[in-house]
Every structure is written in C-alpha cells, then in structure tokens.
Amino acid sequence: MLYQAYQAQADIMASLRGFAGIALQGFGQLHECSPSVADSMPLRTLEAGYELLGRVGLTHTRPPWRIDTVRVGRRDVTVREEATEVLPFGTLLHFAKETEGRRLPEMPKVLLVAPLSGHFATLLRGTVQTLLPEQDVWVTDWHNARDVALADGDFGFDSYIEYLIHWLEVLGPETHLIAVCQPCVAALVATAVMSEAGNDCAPRTLTLMAGPIDTRVDPTIVNTLATSKPISWFERNVITTVPMRFAGARRSVYPGFLQLTSFVTMNLERHLSAHRELYQHLVDGDEEAADVTRAFYDEYFAVLDLSAEFYLETVQYVFQEHRLARGVLEFQGRAVDPGAIRHTALLTVEGERDDICSPGQTFPAHDLCSSIKPMRKRHHLQPGVGHYGVFNGRRWQQQIYPLVHNLILANST
C-alpha cells in the first residue's frame, strides 16, 4: 500500500503542477505583450510562487545527460551517446567522440560505475564531463526497477557484480575502473574475482571514491540508520510493490522516493534555504543564479527504484555485517579474496567533510588489497569537500581528477 499511497499523492501534485504550468504560460505571454506590467513586483512575486509550485514533486525518468560536445585539445568535438549493451537492469553507455577530418588520439578506456542508490547515473554528469577530454568513457546507466518486468528476473548484490564483470569483459583488457560511492564495494569485489580467475579483462587501475568499504569507521547518520534495525524491519517497513500501471508491476522494490526523503531529512534546513533563495532569485530576476539551483534539483528530484533484493542485501552485507571488511564476503558461494589483486593499481579518494561516507571508510581497501605493491597504491583526502565535492565541482576538476588521470596514464600501455 505504501507505493499506492505515494502514487495517489503524486497524481494530485501532478494536477497542481499542471495548473502552475498553465499559469506560467500566461505569464510568458504577458512578458511578450506587456513587459512593464509583467515586470512589476507583485506579478514577479506571483510568478515566482507558481514556479515553485510547479517544481513540487519527483520525476521517475532519467534526465538527459546534456553532454553534446567536449573540448579536446584546441577543438570542440561532438559527443554521441551509444548504448554498447542494454541489459534488463542497466545499459553500458558509451560517450563516443565524433570528428571530421583529423582523427583523435587513442585514449584510455574508462568504465565509470555509478551508484544504484535512488538517483540516476546522470548525477555523475560533472564527473563524465571532466573525464571525457582525455579518456574514452563508458558509464553504468542503471534502469529504474519499476520499469523492469518481473519476467526479467531478480537483481541482487551478486547480479550487480556480475554486470560489472561482464561489462569489463565487453570492453576488454586495458580498461580502467572508477567507482563512486556505494558501488565501491562491488567494484573491489569484481576486481578481486577477476584477478583470482586470471581474467585478462581485470581492470588496469581501480579508483574508489567516497565508498563504504568499512562503515565501522566513524559511522555517519546513514550508517547508524542502517544498523539501528534488523534487516527484517527494513523488509517489512520500506519494501513495497510496484503498482499495476507500470512495466515492473508487482516487482518488490525499495522506492526512490523513500531514499530521497531520508537524504533530504538529513539536511532539511539546507534544502529549505536553497528553495527560499531560488524564490528570491526569481523575484529579483536573477536567472543565472536561479538556473544553478534549478539544474541541481531537477537532477536531485529524479529518482529510481531499487530491486528489493539488491537493497536488502546491500544493507545487510555492507552496512550491517561489514562482510568485505571482515573477510567473510562471498560471491556466487565462494569467498572473495581482495589479496588476489596484484596487477591493478589502486587509488582511494575521500572528502574531509563527507557526512554520507565519512573519511576513513574507503581507505581500508588498501589493507584488504595486501598484494598490491605499496608504490602502486595511493590515498587522497581532499580538504574542504563533502560527499558530492569528491566527484563534482571545482576541487574535483582541479585537484582530484589530476590524480585519477595520472594514475591512468601511468598504467596504460
């Protein structure tokens, strides 16, 4: 009933947003016909209110990547999205660069692993844009579980790792693996499994950014919530079924709207303040400042549902039982041994002010990967950034990315 109740409320809000949209169209016509009247303070205030009303609510479809060109050297190069492989729960998406005339130099292959934690992979748009000029980039573009038919089967913790291994094999040898946040555990496991099997497609480098390798270290609010109840409580209280109107009808999921609610609640005053500022920017006619906030929340309020089995197993294995950190994690019934990784270089990155994955939680990967030579391992703690600043924004571009790029270059043939 949880999902049905949410959907009923969402339908009501959609009607209100539709009304606000009609009102905003009227304001647009007024701006054309009588700019001086439309620019009066009372009408600007009313128009700003209608825009905020129109922005209330969530979306459940992936936002566009909006990466059409990239600067390579001194040239602007066209970027085209190519679905290298489409599987039921995710697409291996390639950002292919197209040129006319002179060929681009061959670039290292990078598989960027996006989180599957309630938001779409487009949350890493800034990460991709920074990587593209010097790397050949693929991303794990995860699908919304509510759009995946029951006939396509389950998708659990092992399934996620299977997807990564398969996609690394599709890309072939000499691929570099970068994982952001939640998938750091899966990326490390995939690398260990492939290394132990002698798989030639094991990644050349592994970069783990702000990921929960060992959440026993300085637990955050997110970690405390995950350990505050037994896994049976989560199964009873946050798992629901997809309504009949969607392609994934009757599939058990952890809804994206619940995940977003928990994130917003963690920093409620910050989000309220951002919307108050948006309202004031609109009233003041500061469209440039308003666009920054609009873009962020268009992305932040686009949510996807997780399959129930993946969510529950991730909570249990990673956040409650710390199986990888304790050396008891299994993949397909066999023990996972990070010590089997010998030929993959390792970089871990953490943010000093990260309140989702606190400093110290990603670093234990170095102890787990005991067979990697010290000269091929590096850890970086980025001062002054929170969770999102590790993979987006100025410090990512100017201070963190150069370390990632140097690691890739040093381990490319």
C-alpha positions as CSV (number, residue, x, y, z in Angstrom):
1,M,0.0,0.0,0.0
2,L,3.0,2.3,0.6
3,Y,3.7,2.8,-3.1
4,Q,0.0,3.1,-4.0
5,A,-0.4,5.9,-1.4
6,Y,2.6,7.7,-2.7
7,Q,1.4,7.4,-6.3
8,A,-2.1,8.8,-5.4
9,Q,-0.4,11.8,-3.8
10,A,1.9,12.2,-6.8
11,D,-1.1,12.2,-9.1
12,I,-2.7,15.0,-7.1
13,M,0.5,17.0,-7.1
14,A,0.8,16.5,-10.9
15,S,-2.5,18.2,-11.3
16,L,-1.3,21.2,-9.2
17,R,1.9,21.3,-11.3
18,G,-0.2,21.3,-14.4
19,F,-2.2,24.2,-13.2
20,A,1.0,26.1,-12.3
21,G,2.4,25.3,-15.8
22,I,-0.7,26.9,-17.4
23,A,-0.3,29.9,-15.2
24,L,3.4,30.3,-16.1
25,Q,2.5,30.1,-19.8
26,G,0.1,33.0,-19.2
27,F,3.0,35.0,-17.6
28,G,5.2,34.2,-20.6
29,Q,2.6,35.7,-22.9
30,L,2.3,38.7,-20.6
31,H,6.0,39.2,-20.8
32,E,5.7,39.4,-24.6
33,C,2.7,41.6,-24.7
34,S,3.3,43.9,-21.8
35,P,6.8,43.6,-20.4
36,S,6.5,46.6,-18.0
37,V,3.3,45.1,-16.4
38,A,4.9,41.6,-16.1
39,D,8.0,43.1,-14.5
40,S,6.1,44.7,-11.7
41,M,7.0,43.4,-8.2
42,P,3.5,41.9,-7.4
43,L,3.5,39.9,-10.6
44,R,7.1,38.8,-10.3
45,T,6.3,37.6,-6.8
46,L,3.3,35.7,-8.0
47,E,5.2,34.2,-11.0
48,A,7.9,33.0,-8.7
49,G,5.4,31.3,-6.4
50,Y,3.8,29.5,-9.4
51,E,7.3,28.3,-10.5
52,L,8.0,26.8,-7.0
53,L,4.6,25.1,-7.1
54,G,5.4,23.7,-10.5
55,R,8.6,22.2,-9.1
56,V,7.0,20.4,-6.3
57,G,7.2,16.6,-6.7
58,L,9.5,14.0,-8.1
59,T,10.2,12.6,-11.5
60,H,10.9,8.9,-12.3
61,T,12.7,9.1,-15.7
62,R,16.3,9.6,-16.3
63,P,17.2,13.2,-17.0
64,P,19.2,13.8,-20.2
65,W,22.9,13.8,-20.0
66,R,23.2,17.0,-22.0
67,I,26.8,16.3,-23.0
68,D,26.8,17.3,-26.7
69,T,30.4,18.5,-27.1
70,V,33.7,18.3,-25.3
71,R,36.9,20.3,-25.7
72,V,39.7,18.0,-26.8
73,G,43.0,20.0,-27.1
74,R,42.0,23.0,-29.2
75,R,38.9,21.6,-30.8
76,D,35.3,21.2,-29.8
77,V,34.4,17.6,-30.5
78,T,30.8,16.2,-30.9
79,V,29.8,13.6,-28.3
80,R,27.2,11.0,-29.1
81,E,25.6,8.5,-26.7
82,E,25.9,4.9,-27.8
83,A,24.2,2.0,-26.0
84,T,27.1,-0.5,-26.2
85,E,24.9,-3.1,-24.5
86,V,21.4,-3.0,-23.0
87,L,20.5,-5.5,-20.2
88,P,17.3,-5.5,-18.2
89,F,18.6,-3.6,-15.2
90,G,21.2,-1.4,-16.9
91,T,22.8,0.0,-20.1
92,L,26.5,0.1,-20.8
93,L,26.6,3.6,-22.2
94,H,29.4,5.0,-24.3
95,F,30.2,8.7,-24.8
96,A,31.6,8.4,-28.3
97,K,33.5,11.3,-29.7
98,E,33.0,12.1,-33.4
99,T,35.3,14.2,-35.5
100,E,35.5,15.3,-39.1
101,G,38.9,15.2,-40.7
102,R,41.8,14.6,-38.3
103,R,41.5,11.6,-36.1
104,L,41.6,11.9,-32.3
105,P,44.5,10.2,-30.5
106,E,43.7,6.9,-28.8
107,M,42.5,7.4,-25.3
108,P,42.5,5.1,-22.2
109,K,39.2,3.2,-21.7
110,V,37.4,4.1,-18.5
111,L,34.3,2.4,-17.0
112,L,32.7,4.7,-14.6
113,V,30.4,2.9,-12.1
114,A,27.5,5.0,-11.0
115,P,25.7,4.4,-7.7
116,L,22.5,2.5,-7.6
117,S,21.1,4.3,-4.6
118,G,17.9,6.1,-5.6
119,H,19.3,8.5,-8.3
120,F,20.1,8.1,-11.9
121,A,23.6,7.8,-13.3
122,T,23.2,11.4,-14.6
123,L,24.1,12.5,-11.1
124,L,27.7,11.9,-12.4
125,R,27.3,14.3,-15.3
126,G,30.1,16.6,-14.0
127,T,32.3,13.5,-13.4
128,V,31.8,12.4,-17.0
129,Q,32.4,15.9,-18.4
130,T,35.7,16.1,-16.6
131,L,36.9,12.7,-17.8
132,L,35.9,13.0,-21.4
133,P,38.6,15.2,-22.9
134,E,41.4,12.7,-22.0
135,Q,39.6,9.4,-21.6
136,D,37.3,7.1,-23.6
137,V,34.3,6.9,-21.2
138,W,31.6,4.3,-20.6
139,V,29.2,4.6,-17.7
140,T,26.8,2.1,-16.0
141,D,23.5,3.7,-16.8
142,W,21.2,1.8,-14.3
143,H,17.5,1.4,-15.0
144,N,14.5,2.2,-12.8
145,A,13.4,-1.1,-11.3
146,R,9.8,-0.1,-11.5
147,D,10.2,-0.2,-15.3
148,V,11.7,-3.7,-15.4
149,A,9.2,-6.6,-15.9
150,L,9.0,-9.4,-13.5
151,A,9.8,-11.8,-16.3
152,D,13.4,-10.3,-16.4
153,G,14.1,-11.9,-13.0
154,D,15.8,-10.7,-9.8
155,F,18.7,-8.3,-9.4
156,G,20.7,-8.8,-6.2
157,F,24.1,-7.9,-4.9
158,D,25.8,-10.7,-6.9
159,S,23.9,-9.6,-10.0
160,Y,25.4,-6.1,-9.7
161,I,28.9,-7.6,-9.6
162,E,28.1,-9.9,-12.5
163,Y,27.1,-6.9,-14.6
164,L,30.4,-5.2,-13.8
165,I,32.5,-8.3,-14.7
166,H,30.5,-8.8,-17.9
167,W,30.9,-5.2,-18.9
168,L,34.6,-5.2,-18.2
169,E,34.8,-8.2,-20.5
170,V,32.9,-6.4,-23.2
171,L,35.3,-3.5,-23.0
172,G,38.3,-5.9,-23.0
173,P,41.8,-5.6,-21.5
174,E,43.4,-2.3,-20.5
175,T,40.2,-0.9,-19.1
176,H,40.3,1.4,-16.0
177,L,37.6,1.2,-13.4
178,I,36.3,4.2,-11.4
179,A,33.6,3.7,-8.8
180,V,31.7,6.5,-7.0
181,C,30.2,6.0,-3.6
182,Q,28.0,2.9,-3.0
183,P,29.4,0.7,-5.8
184,C,33.0,0.9,-4.4
185,V,32.4,-2.4,-2.7
186,A,31.1,-4.1,-5.8
187,A,33.9,-2.7,-7.9
188,L,36.5,-4.0,-5.5
189,V,34.8,-7.4,-5.4
190,A,34.6,-7.6,-9.2
191,T,38.3,-6.8,-9.5
192,A,39.2,-9.4,-6.9
193,V,37.1,-12.1,-8.5
194,M,38.6,-11.4,-12.0
195,S,42.1,-11.2,-10.6
196,E,41.8,-14.6,-8.8
197,A,40.4,-16.2,-12.0
198,G,43.3,-14.8,-14.1
199,N,40.9,-12.9,-16.3
200,D,42.8,-10.7,-18.8
201,C,40.0,-8.1,-18.6
202,A,40.6,-7.3,-14.9
203,P,40.9,-3.5,-14.7
204,R,44.4,-1.9,-15.0
205,T,43.5,0.6,-12.3
206,L,40.8,0.8,-9.7
207,T,39.8,4.2,-8.3
208,L,37.4,4.1,-5.3
209,M,35.8,7.4,-4.5
210,A,34.0,8.0,-1.2
211,G,32.8,4.4,-0.9
212,P,31.7,2.3,2.1
213,I,34.5,-0.2,2.2
214,D,34.3,-0.3,6.0
215,T,31.4,1.6,7.6
216,R,32.6,0.7,11.1
217,V,35.0,3.6,10.8
218,D,33.5,6.8,12.2
219,P,29.8,5.9,11.3
220,T,27.6,8.6,9.8
221,I,23.9,9.1,10.2
222,V,23.4,6.9,7.2
223,N,25.4,4.1,8.8
224,T,23.7,4.5,12.1
225,L,20.3,4.2,10.5
226,A,21.3,1.1,8.7
227,T,22.4,-0.6,11.9
228,S,19.6,0.6,14.1
229,K,17.1,-2.1,13.0
230,P,17.4,-5.7,12.0
231,I,17.2,-6.5,8.3
232,S,13.7,-8.0,8.8
233,W,12.5,-4.5,9.9
234,F,13.7,-3.0,6.6
235,E,12.0,-5.8,4.7
236,R,8.7,-5.1,6.5
237,N,8.7,-1.3,6.5
238,V,10.5,0.0,3.4
239,I,9.9,-2.6,0.8
240,T,6.8,-2.3,-1.3
241,T,5.5,-3.5,-4.7
242,V,5.2,-1.6,-7.9
243,P,1.7,-0.6,-8.9
244,M,0.0,-2.2,-11.8
245,R,0.2,0.8,-14.1
246,F,4.0,0.4,-14.6
247,A,6.0,-2.1,-16.6
248,G,7.5,-3.6,-13.4
249,A,4.1,-4.2,-11.8
250,R,4.2,-6.5,-8.7
251,R,8.0,-6.3,-8.5
252,S,9.3,-5.8,-4.9
253,V,11.3,-2.6,-4.7
254,Y,12.8,-0.1,-2.3
255,P,11.2,3.1,-3.7
256,G,13.4,6.0,-4.7
257,F,11.1,8.5,-3.0
258,L,12.0,6.9,0.4
259,Q,15.7,7.2,-0.3
260,L,15.3,10.8,-1.3
261,T,13.2,11.6,1.7
262,S,15.9,10.2,4.0
263,F,18.6,12.3,2.2
264,V,16.5,15.5,2.4
265,T,15.7,14.9,6.0
266,M,19.4,14.7,6.8
267,N,19.9,18.3,5.6
268,L,16.4,19.7,5.6
269,E,17.3,23.2,6.5
270,R,19.9,23.3,3.7
271,H,17.2,22.3,1.1
272,L,14.6,24.7,2.5
273,S,17.2,27.5,2.4
274,A,18.0,26.6,-1.2
275,H,14.4,26.9,-2.2
276,R,14.0,30.2,-0.4
277,E,17.0,31.5,-2.3
278,L,15.5,30.2,-5.5
279,Y,12.3,32.1,-4.9
280,Q,14.2,35.3,-4.2
281,H,16.4,34.9,-7.3
282,L,13.2,34.6,-9.3
283,V,11.6,37.6,-7.7
284,D,14.8,39.6,-8.3
285,G,15.1,38.4,-11.9
286,D,18.4,36.8,-11.4
287,E,18.0,34.0,-13.9
288,E,21.7,32.9,-13.9
289,A,21.6,32.1,-10.1
290,A,18.1,30.6,-10.4
291,D,19.3,28.2,-13.2
292,V,22.1,26.8,-11.0
293,T,19.5,25.8,-8.3
294,R,17.0,24.6,-10.9
295,A,19.6,22.3,-12.6
296,F,20.6,20.8,-9.2
297,Y,17.1,20.0,-8.1
298,D,16.0,18.8,-11.5
299,E,18.6,16.1,-11.1
300,Y,18.2,15.6,-7.3
301,F,14.4,15.1,-7.5
302,A,14.7,12.5,-10.3
303,V,14.5,9.2,-8.5
304,L,14.7,5.5,-9.4
305,D,13.5,2.4,-7.5
306,L,15.9,-0.3,-6.4
307,S,15.1,-4.0,-6.6
308,A,14.2,-5.2,-3.1
309,E,16.9,-8.0,-3.2
310,F,19.7,-5.6,-4.1
311,Y,18.7,-3.0,-1.5
312,L,18.3,-5.6,1.4
313,E,21.5,-7.5,0.5
314,T,23.5,-4.2,0.3
315,V,22.2,-3.0,3.7
316,Q,22.9,-6.4,5.3
317,Y,26.2,-7.3,3.6
318,V,27.8,-3.8,3.5
319,F,26.3,-1.7,6.3
320,Q,25.2,-4.2,8.9
321,E,27.6,-7.1,8.7
322,H,30.6,-5.4,7.1
323,R,31.4,-8.7,5.2
324,L,34.1,-7.4,2.9
325,A,36.0,-5.6,5.6
326,R,35.7,-8.6,7.9
327,G,36.9,-11.0,5.1
328,V,33.7,-13.1,5.0
329,L,32.0,-11.8,1.9
330,E,31.1,-14.4,-0.7
331,F,30.3,-14.1,-4.4
332,Q,28.3,-16.9,-6.0
333,G,29.0,-19.0,-3.0
334,R,32.8,-18.5,-3.0
335,A,34.9,-16.4,-0.6
336,V,36.1,-13.1,-2.0
337,D,39.8,-12.5,-1.6
338,P,41.0,-8.9,-2.3
339,G,44.5,-10.2,-1.7
340,A,44.3,-11.8,-5.1
341,I,44.6,-8.4,-6.7
342,R,48.2,-8.0,-7.8
343,H,48.4,-6.2,-11.1
344,T,45.7,-3.5,-10.6
345,A,46.9,-0.1,-9.3
346,L,44.7,1.4,-6.5
347,L,43.6,4.9,-5.7
348,T,41.2,5.8,-2.9
349,V,39.7,9.3,-2.5
350,E,37.8,10.7,0.4
351,G,36.3,14.1,1.3
352,E,37.2,15.8,4.5
353,R,33.6,16.9,5.2
354,D,31.8,13.9,3.8
355,D,28.7,13.2,6.0
356,I,27.5,10.3,3.9
357,C,30.7,8.2,3.7
358,S,33.0,9.6,6.3
359,P,36.8,9.9,6.0
360,G,38.4,6.6,6.8
361,Q,35.7,4.4,5.4
362,T,37.2,4.0,1.9
363,F,40.9,3.8,3.0
364,P,40.6,0.2,4.3
365,A,40.7,-1.0,0.7
366,H,44.5,-0.6,1.0
367,D,44.8,-3.2,3.8
368,L,42.4,-5.6,2.0
369,C,44.4,-5.4,-1.2
370,S,47.5,-6.7,0.5
371,S,49.2,-8.0,-2.6
372,I,49.4,-4.7,-4.5
373,K,52.8,-3.2,-4.1
374,P,52.9,0.0,-2.0
375,M,54.2,2.0,-4.9
376,R,51.1,1.2,-6.8
377,K,48.7,2.3,-4.1
378,R,47.7,5.9,-3.2
379,H,45.2,7.5,-0.9
380,H,44.0,11.1,-1.1
381,L,41.9,13.0,1.4
382,Q,40.5,16.1,-0.2
383,P,40.3,19.1,2.2
384,G,37.2,21.2,2.2
385,V,34.7,19.0,0.3
386,G,31.6,17.0,1.3
387,H,30.4,13.9,-0.4
388,Y,29.4,15.4,-3.8
389,G,32.5,17.5,-3.9
390,V,34.6,14.4,-4.3
391,F,33.3,13.8,-7.8
392,N,31.7,17.1,-8.9
393,G,32.7,20.7,-8.8
394,R,35.9,22.8,-8.9
395,R,38.0,20.7,-6.4
396,W,37.2,17.5,-8.3
397,Q,38.2,19.1,-11.5
398,Q,41.3,20.9,-10.3
399,Q,42.7,18.7,-7.5
400,I,41.2,15.2,-7.6
401,Y,40.9,14.5,-11.3
402,P,44.6,15.1,-12.0
403,L,45.4,12.3,-9.6
404,V,43.0,10.0,-11.3
405,H,44.3,10.9,-14.7
406,N,48.0,10.4,-13.7
407,L,47.1,7.0,-12.3
408,I,45.5,6.0,-15.6
409,L,48.4,7.4,-17.7
410,A,51.0,5.6,-15.5
411,N,49.2,2.3,-16.0
412,S,48.3,2.5,-19.7
413,T,50.2,0.7,-22.4
